[in-house]
Amino acid sequence: MWRRLTTLLLLLLATTVYASLNGCSKATVSPMIETPAPESTAITVEKTAAVPTDVQVDIYAEARNHLVEQGIIGYGIDDPLVIDAMRRTPRHLFVPEDYLDMAYENHPLPIGYGQTISQPYIVALMTQELGVGEGDRVLEIGTGSSYQAAVLAELGVEVYTIEIIGPLAEAASERLARLGYENVHTRHADGYFGWEEEAPFDAVIVTAAPDHVPQPLLFQLKIGGVMVIPVGPVGGYQELWRVMRVDEDNFSSISLGGVRFVPFTREIEDD
């Protein structure tokens, strides 16, 4: 009897030590800066690009939930619909294969052509500030990897997204179709001029930084509609703005803080 009791005590001690060694600490990514953190405590996973999509989602579920708890809710995002959309959107399917092991770290990642997939916290923040929901129509400028568009689509939003870089636009369109996002419409064009024939929109989101707010985008908002956009110099820090269309000719704006985005790319016309 004493031998059995001693064995049980040893097993309990081993379990306690194991649990303490495997705890997770909060991520240390700066919440308002769209740049990689010096180090990350997010859960990483082995690359599994050859695994079928439905299996991959399960494999990455723990890392995704950790990110949402620590880097989304932990940084102040409190809209339950946005939080659920972040939980459902499989970010690992939107990053290049070389970066799969960092898919759920809370910082941007390169996707080629000088562009990035945004920091998850920034995606959640901008989505929350749009204040949109099921049935709303949103114009996105800068499709990139299409991760932001997918998060919006998870809210039941009808998304119209424009990408100026041809290969990225084509890849995003194919990816969204493959993943079943039928409520996202893509276009390869100069996003400065928006998507006039589909206007007005309930909201506009811009995922690259111009040095001023493009006027055509402002006037494609509905009255009461909201634009979230980073504005500032190329290569430096920018200000993230939330702009509301008050009436036909007037707008109000508030600053959401400092960020750093890739530059807003314009189409180069031949002389």
MARLUMDREN-221827 format. One line per 4 residues: number of its first residue (from 0); for each residue x, y, z of C-alpha. Coordinates in steps of 0.02 Angstrom, whole numbers. Example, Ala and Ser with C-alpha at 12.3 -4.5 7.8 and 13.67 -1.06 7.14 Angstrom:
<rs>
0	615 -225 390 ~ 684 -53 357
</rs>
This chain:
<rs>
0	0 0 0 ~ 138 124 46 ~ 227 83 -117 ~ 70 125 -218
4	45 290 -125 ~ 226 339 -156 ~ 206 304 -343 ~ 51 414 -354
8	139 558 -267 ~ 285 547 -388 ~ 167 550 -538 ~ 78 704 -471
12	246 793 -443 ~ 303 752 -621 ~ 140 818 -694 ~ 156 982 -598
16	335 1010 -656 ~ 288 972 -837 ~ 144 1097 -833 ~ 254 1235 -762
20	386 1208 -895 ~ 261 1218 -1036 ~ 166 1377 -992 ~ 149 1518 -1121
24	194 1698 -1087 ~ 112 1851 -1168 ~ 179 1904 -1339 ~ 288 2058 -1338
28	241 2134 -1506 ~ 210 2321 -1502 ~ 23 2335 -1534 ~ 20 2494 -1638
32	171 2468 -1751 ~ 158 2370 -1914 ~ 337 2304 -1901 ~ 412 2139 -1841
36	443 2122 -1655 ~ 623 2091 -1599 ~ 567 1925 -1526 ~ 404 1830 -1511
40	331 1709 -1386 ~ 191 1653 -1501 ~ 171 1466 -1526 ~ 257 1408 -1684
44	224 1250 -1781 ~ 312 1141 -1907 ~ 281 1174 -2092 ~ 146 1061 -2161
48	113 1131 -2334 ~ 75 960 -2406 ~ -61 923 -2277 ~ -240 945 -2340
52	-323 1110 -2293 ~ -452 1037 -2174 ~ -314 948 -2077 ~ -203 1103 -2075
56	-336 1207 -1990 ~ -340 1083 -1844 ~ -150 1077 -1834 ~ -140 1267 -1819
60	-292 1291 -1706 ~ -190 1300 -1544 ~ -70 1429 -1615 ~ -213 1532 -1686
64	-309 1530 -1521 ~ -151 1580 -1427 ~ -127 1727 -1546 ~ -307 1784 -1523
68	-299 1772 -1334 ~ -130 1856 -1314 ~ -112 1971 -1464 ~ -292 2017 -1506
72	-396 2014 -1346 ~ -238 2046 -1244 ~ -207 2208 -1340 ~ -382 2276 -1313
76	-489 2212 -1458 ~ -661 2184 -1379 ~ -784 2165 -1523 ~ -841 1983 -1508
80	-882 1970 -1693 ~ -707 2028 -1742 ~ -628 1911 -1615 ~ -727 1764 -1685
84	-679 1812 -1863 ~ -495 1813 -1814 ~ -515 1641 -1736 ~ -596 1571 -1893
88	-478 1644 -2023 ~ -333 1524 -2058 ~ -187 1646 -2077 ~ -67 1505 -2120
92	-158 1485 -2287 ~ -117 1666 -2332 ~ 71 1667 -2298 ~ 209 1603 -2413
96	268 1425 -2376 ~ 438 1488 -2316 ~ 351 1579 -2172 ~ 225 1447 -2118
100	312 1422 -1951 ~ 283 1607 -1913 ~ 103 1616 -1974 ~ 33 1649 -1800
104	166 1766 -1734 ~ 98 1941 -1707 ~ 195 2036 -1839 ~ 190 2061 -2028
108	273 1942 -2149 ~ 338 1970 -2326 ~ 232 1907 -2470 ~ 342 1964 -2614
112	349 2120 -2725 ~ 395 2228 -2575 ~ 227 2193 -2491 ~ 177 2112 -2326
116	34 2020 -2243 ~ -14 2135 -2100 ~ 12 2107 -1914 ~ -142 2014 -1849
120	-173 2144 -1713 ~ -176 2283 -1843 ~ -298 2183 -1951 ~ -412 2160 -1800
124	-397 2344 -1749 ~ -438 2411 -1922 ~ -582 2288 -1940 ~ -654 2338 -1772
128	-641 2523 -1813 ~ -739 2500 -1974 ~ -889 2447 -1870 ~ -963 2340 -2009
132	-1067 2182 -2003 ~ -1167 2059 -2105 ~ -1236 2132 -2266 ~ -1125 2287 -2267
136	-1019 2328 -2420 ~ -834 2369 -2395 ~ -704 2431 -2518 ~ -526 2374 -2482
140	-377 2455 -2564 ~ -224 2341 -2564 ~ -278 2159 -2572 ~ -102 2093 -2543
144	-115 1916 -2475 ~ -306 1937 -2459 ~ -300 1898 -2271 ~ -387 2061 -2224
148	-521 2029 -2355 ~ -549 1854 -2284 ~ -570 1922 -2107 ~ -700 2045 -2170
152	-786 1906 -2267 ~ -798 1804 -2107 ~ -906 1946 -2038 ~ -1030 1921 -2180
156	-971 2078 -2268 ~ -976 2098 -2458 ~ -796 2145 -2498 ~ -733 2235 -2653
160	-544 2229 -2652 ~ -418 2308 -2771 ~ -234 2262 -2795 ~ -117 2355 -2912
164	18 2219 -2922 ~ -39 2095 -3053 ~ 35 1932 -2985 ~ -30 1970 -2810
168	-203 2011 -2877 ~ -209 1848 -2976 ~ -146 1742 -2831 ~ -269 1823 -2710
172	-415 1793 -2827 ~ -370 1609 -2846 ~ -341 1587 -2659 ~ -506 1665 -2609
176	-601 1559 -2735 ~ -513 1401 -2676 ~ -558 1439 -2494 ~ -740 1472 -2538
180	-749 1660 -2503 ~ -887 1697 -2627 ~ -926 1866 -2549 ~ -756 1941 -2600
184	-739 2024 -2770 ~ -564 2061 -2834 ~ -496 2183 -2962 ~ -322 2221 -3032
188	-315 2410 -3042 ~ -248 2572 -2968 ~ -339 2583 -2803 ~ -324 2772 -2790
192	-483 2791 -2893 ~ -581 2659 -2797 ~ -721 2558 -2876 ~ -842 2694 -2930
196	-972 2584 -3016 ~ -999 2487 -2853 ~ -1005 2641 -2741 ~ -1065 2697 -2618
200	-988 2587 -2484 ~ -1027 2570 -2299 ~ -839 2574 -2265 ~ -669 2590 -2349
204	-509 2512 -2283 ~ -338 2555 -2353 ~ -195 2437 -2312 ~ -50 2539 -2382
208	2 2715 -2335 ~ -22 2863 -2454 ~ 46 3035 -2409 ~ -132 3105 -2415
212	-310 3038 -2410 ~ -366 3000 -2589 ~ -519 3109 -2624 ~ -605 2981 -2739
216	-612 2858 -2595 ~ -690 2985 -2477 ~ -832 3019 -2597 ~ -867 2834 -2624
220	-920 2821 -2441 ~ -1104 2825 -2393 ~ -1160 2964 -2277 ~ -1111 2898 -2106
224	-985 2779 -2184 ~ -810 2756 -2112 ~ -636 2746 -2189 ~ -486 2678 -2096
228	-322 2728 -2177 ~ -137 2753 -2132 ~ -68 2919 -2195 ~ 112 2977 -2192
232	280 2985 -2277 ~ 358 2842 -2373 ~ 483 2744 -2268 ~ 432 2824 -2104
236	298 2808 -1973 ~ 121 2855 -2017 ~ -39 2900 -1926 ~ -187 2782 -1933
240	-348 2882 -1959 ~ -532 2842 -1942 ~ -629 2959 -2056 ~ -819 2972 -2057
244	-923 3051 -2194 ~ -1039 3169 -2101 ~ -1137 3234 -2251 ~ -1114 3264 -2437
248	-966 3380 -2415 ~ -900 3359 -2237 ~ -795 3230 -2147 ~ -736 3206 -1968
252	-579 3111 -1918 ~ -491 3043 -1765 ~ -315 2973 -1747 ~ -295 2792 -1694
256	-108 2808 -1664 ~ 58 2779 -1750 ~ 86 2637 -1872 ~ 205 2587 -2010
260	137 2519 -2175 ~ 209 2487 -2347 ~ 189 2635 -2466 ~ 31 2661 -2567
264	80 2608 -2744 ~ 17 2706 -2894 ~ 10 2656 -3076 ~ 156 2729 -3177
268	95 2806 -3340 ~ 204 2807 -3495 ~ 256 2976 -3563
</rs>
